[in-house]
Structures are given as C-alpha cells and as structure tokens.
Amino acid sequence: MTSPTQRTMEACRQATCGKCPPWLKESRPLVEKVEVFTKYEKTRDLLGFIDVVCYCPPYEIGIQATTGDNMAARVQKICNDRARNAWYWLNCGNTIEVWGWRKYAKPVNGVWWRPRIIDITEDDLHL
C-alpha cells in the first residue's frame, strides 16, 4: 500500500489537483516532498504541517497529506497549533490544502483511492 504522501505526489504530478491550468497538464507541475525523517523524531514537516509542495504557476500549494479518518485532526492542528506558521505561508501568496485519502468500494475510472481536499484560508486560523 502506498502512503498518502506518495498518492498526493502522484496526483499532483498528473495535474489532477484541480488548480493547475490546462496548459500545465502537458508539462506537469513541479512536486517536491518536504517531509523528512529525523534521527529522534519520526517525521518533521515543513513549518510543522506541510508534507508536499506543489509548484503549479501561479500557485504554490502546501499540502498536508493524510488518511480520510485523520482529516479533522490535521485541519485542527494547522488552524490551532500551527496557525502562526500557516498565516506566514498564506500571506506570502501561497495556499494550504489538506488531502484526505480514502479507498472507495467501487472504482471510478479505474481509481480506487480518491482524495477529499479541504482548503485552509486565513479566516480558518485561530490566531
């Protein structure tokens, strides 16, 4: 089984995130994993919540990848615990999304795993 981060990176490379302009689908957006494994911690995310950065002109999207069941906890973590970091990211002209992956009972166009995507805005943050 692939991880939510791997699924997110592949979906971004395929330009299926919905934000990419049609012309970019041929050249593919630049996708980079920014989650790192450290010696003492299991993982460390960029700004404490970003797993994947998708450079999709004119957007730069910071994505928190997770399972469908953990979406609410991740949104709460960003809006409460990491609100200051999220505010800086958003005020630099970037966007934040939480992608919750879930395996569905029936495939759609041959795809079993599909994400639910939640946009985080400045209004969502509890500063």
C-alpha positions as CSV (number, residue, x, y, z in Angstrom):
1,M,0.0,0.0,0.0
2,T,1.3,3.4,-0.8
3,S,1.3,6.2,1.7
4,P,-1.0,9.3,1.5
5,T,2.1,11.4,0.7
6,Q,3.0,9.2,-2.2
7,R,-0.5,9.3,-3.6
8,T,-0.6,13.1,-3.2
9,M,2.7,13.5,-5.1
10,E,1.5,11.3,-7.9
11,A,-1.8,13.1,-8.2
12,C,0.0,16.5,-8.3
13,R,2.4,15.2,-11.0
14,Q,-0.6,14.2,-13.1
15,A,-2.0,17.7,-12.6
16,T,-5.3,16.4,-11.2
17,C,-5.4,18.8,-8.2
18,G,-7.9,21.0,-10.0
19,K,-5.9,24.2,-9.6
20,C,-3.5,23.6,-12.4
21,P,-4.2,25.4,-15.7
22,P,-4.9,23.2,-18.7
23,W,-1.6,24.1,-20.4
24,L,0.4,22.8,-17.4
25,K,-1.1,19.3,-17.6
26,E,1.2,18.7,-20.6
27,S,4.4,19.9,-18.9
28,R,3.5,18.6,-15.4
29,P,3.8,20.7,-12.2
30,L,6.9,20.5,-10.1
31,V,6.2,18.5,-6.9
32,E,8.6,18.1,-4.0
33,K,8.3,16.1,-0.8
34,V,9.3,18.3,2.1
35,E,8.6,15.8,4.9
36,V,11.8,14.5,6.3
37,F,12.7,11.6,8.7
38,T,15.0,12.6,11.5
39,K,17.0,10.5,13.9
40,Y,15.0,11.5,17.0
41,E,11.5,12.2,15.6
42,K,9.5,10.0,13.3
43,T,8.9,12.8,10.7
44,R,9.3,16.5,10.5
45,D,7.2,18.6,8.2
46,L,7.9,22.0,6.6
47,L,6.5,24.6,9.0
48,G,5.2,21.8,11.1
49,F,2.4,20.8,8.7
50,I,3.4,20.6,5.0
51,D,4.3,17.2,3.6
52,V,4.3,18.1,-0.1
53,V,4.8,21.4,-2.0
54,C,3.3,21.6,-5.5
55,Y,4.6,24.4,-7.7
56,C,1.8,25.0,-10.1
57,P,2.0,28.5,-11.6
58,P,0.6,30.8,-10.5
59,Y,0.0,28.7,-7.3
60,E,2.4,27.3,-4.7
61,I,0.4,24.8,-2.7
62,G,1.4,23.4,0.6
63,I,-0.3,20.1,1.1
64,Q,-0.8,18.1,4.3
65,A,-1.4,14.5,3.2
66,T,-3.3,12.2,5.5
67,T,-5.9,9.5,5.6
68,G,-9.6,10.3,5.3
69,D,-10.2,9.5,9.0
70,N,-7.5,11.9,10.2
71,M,-8.5,15.0,8.2
72,A,-10.3,16.7,11.0
73,A,-7.3,16.3,13.3
74,R,-4.9,17.7,10.7
75,V,-7.1,20.7,10.0
76,Q,-7.4,21.4,13.7
77,K,-3.6,21.1,14.1
78,I,-3.0,23.6,11.3
79,C,-5.7,26.1,12.4
80,N,-4.8,25.9,16.1
81,D,-1.3,24.6,16.9
82,R,0.4,25.8,13.7
83,A,-1.7,28.9,13.0
84,R,1.2,31.4,13.1
85,N,3.2,29.3,10.6
86,A,0.2,28.9,8.4
87,W,-0.5,32.6,8.5
88,Y,3.0,33.4,7.2
89,W,2.7,30.8,4.4
90,L,-0.7,32.2,3.3
91,N,0.5,35.8,3.4
92,C,3.3,35.0,1.1
93,G,0.7,34.3,-1.6
94,N,0.6,30.6,-1.2
95,T,-2.3,28.2,-0.5
96,I,-2.7,25.4,2.0
97,E,-4.7,22.2,1.4
98,V,-5.4,19.1,3.4
99,W,-5.7,16.0,1.3
100,G,-7.5,13.0,3.0
101,W,-7.2,9.8,1.0
102,R,-9.9,7.1,1.2
103,K,-10.3,3.8,-0.6
104,Y,-13.8,3.6,-2.0
105,A,-15.9,0.4,-2.5
106,K,-16.2,0.9,-6.3
107,P,-13.6,2.4,-8.6
108,V,-14.3,5.5,-10.7
109,N,-12.4,5.4,-14.0
110,G,-10.3,2.6,-12.5
111,V,-9.3,4.6,-9.4
112,W,-10.0,3.1,-6.0
113,W,-8.2,5.8,-3.9
114,R,-9.6,9.3,-4.1
115,P,-8.8,12.4,-2.0
116,R,-11.1,14.8,-0.3
117,I,-9.5,18.2,-0.5
118,I,-10.0,21.0,2.1
119,D,-8.6,24.5,1.5
120,I,-7.3,26.3,4.6
121,T,-7.8,30.1,4.4
122,E,-6.7,32.9,6.7
123,D,-10.2,33.1,8.1
124,D,-9.9,29.5,9.4
125,L,-6.9,30.2,11.5
126,H,-7.3,30.8,15.3
127,L,-4.6,33.3,15.9
